[in-house]
């Protein structure tokens, strides 16, 4: 299904009209669930100035150096009910042989009970991942996620054997082991299979035990760098001013659009200082943003998005290609042969063009209501928003996932 569209805006009218008039944009039938979400995020009216809201520093920024660390490990899940890796997957058998040798069991290389004849259907090779929080000490428990690395069909009922988890530096920071918890299942019988969610990925709550903490000493800090999640010079300046009002003048300054530097005293308690900094409330000016997901047809428009006067002409052309396969059977006692003939039928339908006019002062809610009136699908809305951005009628950052 293809959709034709033309947009006329206050800016670049001629150029945008010529470029968009001949553009073919793909669309498909979609429910209005995404547009309902879009409407819930819209606001009824917008002022001339962008409104700010108060937020704590800890909610809109992070402290440089205080961060999570990712861990990964390779292990073996056992106890499966014939849903593990097949014999074509080599590394599960190699892992099992290595584990048995560490326990004093030798597997012969030749004969009926050799390593080449091992069946690994009740076990599966997996990768385990975890996130190590800052300031963790040995003995802290973490949740881990386990995913199949081979061709196992399901990890249901499995137990992860002791698996070391490595950091980026190659050091072991935790050991993982425990029973798997799945969010899905797979059942098969008589050639029929039913599957729910992803049975090859599971979690182990508290399944990893920290053996080595990530070293970070607050006493070594002489300057605290507060990094904004969204870079903005105006917000950085307001944050530095707000921190100065709490700690004292001259201690904080905006180094750039993302980083605010806070000077620490010679013998100052760094934990107490960070507590004060993170609790400071600052005026945040969020960026106007429109987020669209073409794969799921989801559209989310922030309340700070502004619209310029624009006229939208939206239509569509649907083309259906139907292929039917028929068998041509010759008459009895004839010299002909049976042939398979494919018959193709093409059906085209051109939809009438719908027009949407947004006057000066129009809101996102007005746009959503007009799009609902014309019967546009979620993917049609995505195409319209992209065209509005090109025409200069959408004052926001358009982010496509």
Secondary structure per residue as TSV (DSSP state, phi and psi in degrees):
chain	resnum	aa	ss	phi	psi
A	1	X	-	360.0	132.9
A	2	X	E	-121.2	154.4
A	3	X	E	-132.0	133.5
A	4	X	-	-104.2	146.6
A	5	X	E	-155.2	147.3
A	6	X	E	-138.5	136.0
A	7	X	E	-126.1	134.6
A	8	X	E	-119.6	120.4
A	9	X	E	-123.1	176.3
A	10	X	S	-69.1	-24.5
A	11	X	S	-114.0	141.0
A	12	X	S	51.0	45.7
A	13	X	H	-63.6	-49.8
A	14	X	H	-67.0	-47.4
A	15	X	H	-64.4	-44.8
A	16	X	H	-65.2	-39.2
A	17	X	H	-64.6	-41.9
A	18	X	H	-68.1	-38.9
A	19	X	H	-71.9	-36.2
A	20	X	H	-88.5	-20.5
A	21	X	H	-64.8	-34.4
A	22	X	T	-102.1	12.5
A	23	X	-	-86.3	132.4
A	24	X	-	-97.2	125.3
A	25	X	E	-121.1	127.5
A	26	X	E	-78.3	144.7
A	27	X	-	-152.2	165.9
A	28	X	-	-148.7	163.7
A	29	X	-	-64.8	135.3
A	30	X	-	-150.5	150.4
A	31	X	-	-73.7	168.2
A	32	X	T	-92.4	17.1
A	33	X	H	-64.3	-39.2
A	34	X	H	-66.5	-37.8
A	35	X	H	-71.6	-29.2
A	36	X	H	-63.7	-39.8
A	37	X	H	-65.2	-38.4
A	38	X	H	-61.9	-43.7
A	39	X	H	-66.7	-34.5
A	40	X	H	-68.6	-24.5
A	41	X	H	-89.6	-8.2
A	42	X	-	-82.7	160.3
A	43	X	-	-116.6	155.8
A	44	X	S	-71.8	-36.0
A	45	X	-	-149.3	158.7
A	46	X	-	-133.6	140.2
A	47	X	-	-84.0	176.8
A	48	X	S	-71.2	-31.1
A	49	X	S	-101.4	145.7
A	50	X	-	-73.4	125.9
A	51	X	-	-78.4	143.0
A	52	X	-	-104.9	161.1
A	53	X	E	-135.8	152.6
A	54	X	E	-83.5	137.8
A	55	X	E	-148.3	149.7
A	56	X	E	-73.9	152.3
A	57	X	H	-59.4	-38.6
A	58	X	H	-66.4	-18.0
A	59	X	H	-90.1	-19.9
A	60	X	H	-120.9	2.0
A	61	X	E	-151.3	166.9
A	62	X	E	-128.8	162.8
A	63	X	E	-96.1	126.7
A	64	X	T	-61.7	130.7
A	65	X	T	98.2	-26.5
A	66	X	-	-94.4	99.8
A	67	X	-	-148.1	164.7
A	68	X	-	-81.4	162.6
A	69	X	E	-130.3	134.4
A	70	X	E	-91.2	137.8
A	71	X	E	-122.9	151.0
A	72	X	E	-146.4	148.0
A	73	X	E	-152.9	161.8
A	74	X	E	-115.1	131.8
A	75	X	E	-148.5	-168.4
A	76	X	E	-130.5	130.6
A	77	X	E	-103.9	128.6
A	78	X	E	-121.5	169.4
A	79	X	-	88.6	15.5
A	80	X	-	-78.4	158.7
A	81	X	S	-100.4	66.6
A	82	X	S	69.8	16.4
A	83	X	-	-110.5	16.4
A	84	X	S	-83.0	-161.5
A	85	X	-	-69.7	148.3
A	86	X	-	-82.9	173.6
A	87	X	T	-68.8	-14.9
A	88	X	T	-74.0	-19.4
A	89	X	-	-87.8	116.0
A	90	X	-	-83.1	-41.2
A	91	X	H	-67.2	-26.0
A	92	X	H	-62.3	-41.3
A	93	X	H	-65.6	-39.9
A	94	X	H	-63.6	-39.8
A	95	X	H	-64.8	-41.1
A	96	X	H	-64.6	-42.5
A	97	X	H	-61.7	-42.8
A	98	X	H	-63.7	-41.0
A	99	X	H	-66.7	-38.3
A	100	X	H	-67.7	-37.5
A	101	X	H	-66.0	-35.2
A	102	X	H	-67.1	-24.2
A	103	X	T	-94.5	8.0
A	104	X	T	88.4	12.8
A	105	X	-	-106.0	124.2
A	106	X	-	-101.2	128.8
A	107	X	-	-99.2	122.9
A	108	X	-	-64.4	149.9
A	109	X	S	-88.2	-18.7
A	110	X	S	-132.2	163.1
A	111	X	S	102.2	-178.6
A	112	X	T	-67.3	-30.8
A	113	X	T	-101.7	26.9
A	114	X	S	-76.5	171.4
A	115	X	G	-65.2	-30.2
A	116	X	G	-70.2	-18.5
A	117	X	G	-101.3	10.0
A	118	X	-	-70.9	140.3
A	119	X	-	-104.8	128.6
A	120	X	-	-118.6	27.7
A	121	X	T	-69.4	-19.3
A	122	X	T	-97.3	10.5
A	123	X	E	-143.3	162.3
A	124	X	E	-146.7	141.3
A	125	X	E	-80.2	134.5
A	126	X	E	-137.5	160.6
A	127	X	E	-109.4	135.5
A	128	X	E	-113.1	133.3
A	129	X	E	-126.2	149.5
A	130	X	E	-152.9	164.4
A	131	X	E	-119.2	121.4
A	132	X	E	-91.3	111.4
A	133	X	-	-68.0	160.6
A	134	X	T	-69.6	154.5
A	135	X	T	63.0	24.1
A	136	X	-	-79.5	149.5
A	137	X	-	-118.5	161.1
A	138	X	T	-55.9	135.5
A	139	X	T	104.2	-12.1
A	140	X	-	-73.4	138.2
A	141	X	E	-100.1	140.4
A	142	X	E	-127.5	153.7
A	143	X	E	-81.5	145.8
A	144	X	E	-129.5	157.0
A	145	X	E	-117.5	132.7
A	146	X	E	-117.6	132.9
A	147	X	E	-133.0	142.2
A	148	X	E	-67.0	138.3
A	149	X	S	-103.6	-9.4
A	150	X	S	-115.3	-141.4
A	151	X	S	-110.0	30.2
A	152	X	-	-63.4	143.9
A	153	X	S	-86.8	-30.5
A	154	X	-	-160.0	146.6
A	155	X	-	-104.5	14.0
A	156	X	T	-63.3	131.3
A	157	X	T	81.1	4.6
A	158	X	-	-85.3	161.4
A	159	X	E	-126.9	129.2
A	160	X	E	-82.1	124.2
A	161	X	E	-75.4	162.3
A	162	X	E	-51.6	120.0
A	163	X	E	-126.3	122.6
A	164	X	E	-75.1	139.7
A	165	X	E	-108.5	126.2
A	166	X	E	-104.9	149.2
A	167	X	-	-94.7	179.2
A	168	X	T	-61.3	-22.9
A	169	X	T	-86.7	2.0
A	170	X	S	84.5	1.9
A	171	X	-	-88.5	150.8
A	172	X	E	-84.5	122.5
A	173	X	E	-109.8	-17.2
A	174	X	E	-157.6	160.8
A	175	X	E	-121.3	132.9
A	176	X	E	-115.3	140.6
A	177	X	E	-169.2	146.2
A	178	X	E	151.0	176.8
A	179	X	E	-81.1	142.3
A	180	X	-	-85.3	144.8
A	181	X	E	-117.9	117.9
A	182	X	E	-100.1	149.6
A	183	X	S	-101.2	14.0
A	184	X	-	-158.3	-175.9
A	185	X	E	-154.7	165.3
A	186	X	E	-142.8	127.5
A	187	X	E	-130.0	137.6
A	188	X	E	-139.5	141.0
A	189	X	E	-161.7	135.4
A	190	X	T	60.7	31.2
A	191	X	T	84.1	-4.1
A	192	X	E	-101.0	139.4
A	193	X	E	-130.8	136.4
A	194	X	E	-127.3	130.0
A	195	X	E	-130.7	140.4
A	196	X	E	-125.1	124.9
A	197	X	S	58.1	-141.5
A	198	X	-	-119.7	98.6
A	199	X	T	-76.2	-1.3
A	200	X	T	-99.0	7.8
A	201	X	E	-129.3	134.3
A	202	X	E	-144.0	168.8
A	203	X	E	-125.5	155.8
A	204	X	E	-127.6	100.0
A	205	X	E	-63.5	126.3
A	206	X	E	61.6	28.1
A	207	X	E	-84.6	-7.3
A	208	X	E	-117.1	136.0
A	209	X	E	-112.6	121.7
A	210	X	E	-69.8	129.3
A	211	X	S	-106.4	-22.2
A	212	X	S	-143.7	127.6
A	213	X	-	-83.8	157.9
A	214	X	-	-81.7	113.8
A	215	X	-	-69.9	130.3
A	216	X	-	-158.6	117.2
A	217	X	-	-107.0	117.1
A	218	X	G	-65.5	-25.7
A	219	X	G	-66.4	-19.6
A	220	X	G	-79.7	-9.2
A	221	X	-	-81.5	129.8
A	222	X	S	-111.3	-19.6
A	223	X	E	-137.4	131.8
A	224	X	E	-96.2	123.8
A	225	X	E	-101.8	114.1
A	226	X	E	-97.2	119.4
A	227	X	E	-107.3	121.7
A	228	X	E	-69.3	143.5
A	229	X	S	-68.5	-37.2
A	230	X	S	-118.6	118.4
A	231	X	-	-65.5	129.9
A	232	X	-	-162.2	122.2
A	233	X	H	-63.8	-40.5
A	234	X	H	-64.4	-44.8
A	235	X	H	-67.3	-37.4
A	236	X	H	-63.2	-41.5
A	237	X	H	-64.9	-42.0
A	238	X	H	-65.0	-36.5
A	239	X	H	-67.0	-44.0
A	240	X	H	-60.4	-41.0
A	241	X	H	-66.2	-39.6
A	242	X	H	-67.1	-38.9
A	243	X	H	-66.7	-38.2
A	244	X	H	-63.0	-36.0
A	245	X	H	-66.0	-28.6
A	246	X	H	-88.6	-43.0
A	247	X	H	-93.0	-25.7
A	248	X	-	125.9	148.7
A	249	X	T	-65.2	142.6
A	250	X	T	86.1	5.3
A	251	X	S	-95.8	-20.1
A	252	X	E	-124.7	143.1
A	253	X	E	-149.1	149.4
A	254	X	E	-83.9	111.3
A	255	X	-	-76.1	-36.2
A	256	X	S	-160.2	-162.8
A	257	X	S	-73.9	-10.6
A	258	X	S	-119.8	-26.3
A	259	X	E	-115.5	133.2
A	260	X	E	-117.5	124.0
A	261	X	E	-96.2	131.8
A	262	X	E	-121.8	120.7
A	263	X	E	-78.9	139.3
A	264	X	-	-106.6	147.2
A	265	X	-	-71.6	167.8
A	266	X	T	-63.0	-48.2
A	267	X	T	-114.3	28.5
A	268	X	-	-78.8	143.0
A	269	X	-	-72.9	112.8
A	270	X	H	-68.4	-36.5
A	271	X	H	-63.7	-42.4
A	272	X	H	-67.2	-38.1
A	273	X	H	-63.9	-43.7
A	274	X	H	-64.3	-34.6
A	275	X	H	-62.0	-42.8
A	276	X	H	-67.6	-41.7
A	277	X	H	-66.0	-45.1
A	278	X	H	-67.9	-23.9
A	279	X	H	-87.0	-5.4
A	280	X	-	-67.9	133.9
A	281	X	E	-94.0	134.3
A	282	X	E	-133.4	149.3
A	283	X	E	-76.9	122.2
A	284	X	E	-110.2	133.6
A	285	X	-	-113.0	92.1
A	286	X	-	-67.3	147.3
A	287	X	-	-75.2	140.7
A	288	X	-	-69.3	125.1
A	289	X	E	-144.8	141.0
A	290	X	E	-120.9	123.6
A	291	X	E	-113.7	126.1
A	292	X	E	-126.5	146.3
A	293	X	E	-125.2	106.0
A	294	X	T	-66.4	-31.9
A	295	X	T	-68.8	-40.1
A	296	X	T	-102.9	-8.7
A	297	X	T	74.3	25.4
A	298	X	E	-93.3	135.8
A	299	X	E	-130.1	125.7
A	300	X	E	-127.2	122.1
A	301	X	E	-116.0	125.8
A	302	X	-	-71.8	157.9
A	303	X	T	-71.6	-14.6
A	304	X	T	-90.9	6.4
A	305	X	-	-74.5	134.5
A	306	X	E	-111.8	148.1
A	307	X	E	-119.1	141.1
A	308	X	-	-99.5	158.3
A	309	X	-	-54.6	131.3
A	310	X	E	-155.7	151.4
A	311	X	E	-121.0	126.9
A	312	X	E	-116.7	127.0
A	313	X	E	-109.4	117.6
A	314	X	E	-129.2	123.0
A	315	X	E	-137.6	-167.6
A	316	X	E	-163.6	151.3
A	317	X	E	-128.5	118.1
A	318	X	E	-107.4	132.2
A	319	X	E	-124.0	121.7
A	320	X	E	-113.9	127.7
A	321	X	E	-109.9	116.4
A	322	X	E	-112.0	121.5
A	323	X	E	-113.3	124.2
A	324	X	E	-117.6	135.3
A	325	X	E	-105.6	122.9
A	326	X	E	-124.1	156.6
A	327	X	E	-108.3	126.7
A	328	X	E	-96.7	111.1
A	329	X	-	-102.3	124.2
A	330	X	-	-72.8	162.8
A	331	X	-	-68.4	161.8
A	332	X	T	-65.3	145.6
A	333	X	T	60.4	21.4
A	334	X	-	-98.8	166.0
A	335	X	S	-88.7	4.1
A	336	X	-	-77.3	166.8
A	337	X	-	-121.8	157.2
A	338	X	-	-72.5	130.8
A	339	X	E	-126.4	144.0
A	340	X	E	-97.6	120.1
A	341	X	E	-114.8	130.4
A	342	X	E	-103.7	126.2
A	343	X	E	-111.7	127.3
A	344	X	E	-113.1	132.3
A	345	X	E	-123.7	131.8
A	346	X	E	-112.2	126.4
A	347	X	E	-120.2	128.3
A	348	X	E	-124.5	139.7
A	349	X	E	-138.3	122.3
A	350	X	E	-98.8	118.2
A	351	X	E	-82.6	148.8
A	352	X	E	-66.9	153.7
A	353	X	E	-80.8	131.5
A	354	X	E	-102.4	143.2
A	355	X	E	-116.3	135.8
A	356	X	E	-125.2	124.6
A	357	X	E	-114.4	122.1
A	358	X	E	-110.6	116.0
A	359	X	-	-82.6	175.1
A	360	X	T	-64.6	133.0
A	361	X	T	91.4	3.8
A	362	X	-	-66.7	147.2
A	363	X	-	-108.6	172.7
A	364	X	H	-63.6	-34.6
A	365	X	H	-62.5	-38.4
A	366	X	H	-62.2	-41.6
A	367	X	H	-63.1	-43.8
A	368	X	H	-63.3	-43.0
A	369	X	H	-63.4	-40.6
A	370	X	H	-67.0	-38.9
A	371	X	H	-67.4	-37.0
A	372	X	H	-64.6	-37.3
A	373	X	H	-63.9	-37.3
A	374	X	H	-81.6	-8.4
A	375	X	T	77.9	24.1
A	376	X	-	-71.4	140.7
A	377	X	-	-82.5	174.1
A	378	X	H	-62.6	-39.0
A	379	X	H	-74.4	-27.1
A	380	X	H	-63.6	-40.5
A	381	X	H	-62.4	-40.1
A	382	X	H	-60.2	-44.3
A	383	X	H	-65.4	-39.3
A	384	X	H	-65.6	-42.0
A	385	X	H	-63.6	-40.0
A	386	X	H	-64.0	-39.6
A	387	X	H	-68.1	-39.2
A	388	X	H	-62.6	-38.0
A	389	X	H	-63.5	-41.5
A	390	X	H	-65.6	-35.3
A	391	X	H	-80.9	-5.2
A	392	X	T	80.8	14.9
A	393	X	-	-93.8	-6.6
A	394	X	E	-117.4	107.8
A	395	X	E	-91.8	79.3
A	396	X	S	-167.2	160.8
A	397	X	E	-79.9	126.7
A	398	X	E	-99.0	113.6
A	399	X	E	-111.6	121.4
A	400	X	E	-104.7	120.5
A	401	X	-	-85.9	360.0
